[in-house]
Amino acid sequence: MATESPLSSPLVTAPPRTARSADTARARTTTPRRRRRNDLWLALVFIAPASVGFAVFLLWPTIRGIWLSFTTYNLLTPPVFTGLQNYERLVQDSIFWNSMLVTVEYVVLNIGFQTVLALFIAVMMHRLTQSTFVRGIVLAPYLVSNVVAALIWLWILDTQLGIGNEVLSAIGVGRIPFLQSDVWGIPTIAFINVWRNVGYTALLIFAGLQALPESVYEAGRIDGASEWKMFWRITVPLLRPILSLVLIITIIGSFQVFDTVAITTQGGPANATNVVQNYIYNLAFGRFQFGYASAVSVALLVVLSIITIVQYRLSRSGESDLD
């Protein structure tokens, strides 16, 4: 009698599942879960210090500042809730509106000169040299603190003893009261900050230039496009995301200018350089009107938020593709 082969049997049963195989399957399921949990805890460990710093030094002061803007507070007595009184005063405050105009004038000068000059420096570095030493020289002024930079230019531009005015006097131009004039005050402050920050801005644009595809320029040369035409039709459109980032950073930083003004002009003469941050400082630490100073700070926060949102949406609508 022939025996039937197991392979020819109509029913082939699977080997019985042992406890070891069940444990192996369970381990395979739990291992990725445990790994994800460990990664989550590791991420929380690294994020925690920055989150605590953000909450203590940014989030809580912002919330408290918004609360104080609805109060009268002078450090000597507890805050007294006054509703919208500070904001009603703000609308009628001529010094506040003058400080806003002065700040806008500074922002326009600073952004205009800094962006154009940084773009020129970045293009020159990209075309002429890739030297790390040159990049270090360009970035060097940015490593100087705002206070030190302001002091250096305060001495250079001093009307009586400054070397800058000595040179102008020697060539027959005459001495110019750069920091004592209501005409030259804001342009001079803008010049000081452009000198300090233009290297950093140029390196941001330079990094964007290095990411541009060379094939686009080769196609332009084949079509007979000039260098100037390729710059305006290829380089500038492709740099739009970087330029938008630069503008956002520069606008926010320009509206927050304070230390350069505090060192050089203290807001004078006759409030000609009294930017918003300097006005807030004088209200809080000069007159101890912390409630009203907080209201002015909230107004500045609202202005910066609106500008940032509008600029972000405009940059997203015209975003270019570098790939």
Residue pairs with C-beta under 8 A, 6 or more apart in sequence:
6 12
62 301
65 294
65 297
65 298
66 294
66 298
67 79
68 79
68 290
68 291
68 294
69 86
69 87
69 291
69 294
69 295
69 297
69 298
70 81
70 82
70 83
70 84
70 86
70 291
70 295
71 79
71 80
71 81
71 82
71 86
71 291
72 79
72 80
72 82
72 85
72 86
72 291
73 79
73 80
73 290
73 291
73 294
74 288
74 289
74 290
74 291
75 288
75 290
76 288
79 291
82 291
86 291
86 292
86 294
86 295
87 295
87 299
89 292
89 295
90 96
90 292
90 295
90 296
90 299
95 271
95 274
95 279
96 276
96 279
96 296
96 299
98 271
98 274
99 271
99 274
99 275
99 276
99 278
99 279
100 276
102 186
102 271
102 272
102 273
102 274
102 275
103 254
103 255
103 257
103 275
103 276
105 186
106 186
106 189
106 190
106 254
106 257
106 275
107 251
107 254
107 255
109 186
109 187
109 190
110 190
110 193
110 194
110 250
110 254
110 257
111 247
111 250
111 251
111 254
113 190
113 191
113 194
114 193
114 194
114 197
114 198
114 201
114 250
115 201
115 243
115 246
115 247
115 250
117 194
117 198
117 202
118 198
118 199
118 201
118 202
118 204
118 205
118 246
119 202
119 205
119 243
121 138
121 198
121 199
121 202
121 206
122 202
122 203
122 205
122 206
122 208
122 209
123 209
123 231
123 235
125 134
125 135
125 138
125 202
125 206
126 206
126 209
126 210
135 203
135 206
138 199
138 202
138 203
139 199
139 200
139 203
140 199
141 149
141 195
141 196
141 197
141 198
141 199
142 196
142 197
142 199
142 200
144 152
144 196
146 193
146 196
146 259
146 260
147 259
147 263
149 192
149 193
149 195
149 196
149 260
150 192
150 259
150 260
150 263
150 264
151 263
153 188
153 191
153 192
153 195
153 264
154 179
154 263
154 264
155 161
155 162
155 163
156 162
156 163
156 164
157 164
157 165
157 178
157 179
157 188
158 165
159 165
159 175
159 176
159 177
159 178
159 180
160 175
164 178
165 175
165 176
165 178
168 174
168 175
168 176
169 175
176 184
177 184
178 184
178 185
178 188
179 185
179 188
179 264
179 265
180 265
180 268
180 269
181 269
181 272
182 269
182 270
182 272
185 265
185 268
185 269
185 272
185 273
186 272
186 273
188 264
189 257
189 260
189 261
189 264
189 265
189 273
192 260
192 264
193 254
193 257
193 260
197 250
197 253
201 246
201 249
201 250
204 242
204 245
204 246
205 239
205 242
205 243
205 246
207 242
208 239
208 241
208 242
208 243
209 235
209 239
211 322
212 234
212 235
212 238
212 239
212 322
213 322
213 323
216 234
216 238
217 230
217 234
220 229
220 230
220 233
220 234
221 230
225 233
225 234
236 243
237 320
238 320
238 322
239 320
240 315
240 318
240 319
240 320
241 315
241 319
241 320
241 322
244 311
244 312
244 314
244 315
245 315
247 311
248 308
248 311
248 312
248 315
251 304
251 307
251 308
251 311
252 304
252 308
255 276
255 277
255 300
255 303
255 304
255 307
256 277
257 275
257 277
258 275
258 277
258 278
258 281
261 267
261 273
261 274
261 275
261 277
261 278
262 278
262 281
264 273
265 272
265 273
266 278
267 273
267 274
267 275
267 278
267 279
267 282
268 274
276 296
276 300
277 300
279 296
280 293
280 296
280 297
280 300
283 289
283 290
283 292
283 293
283 296
284 290
284 293
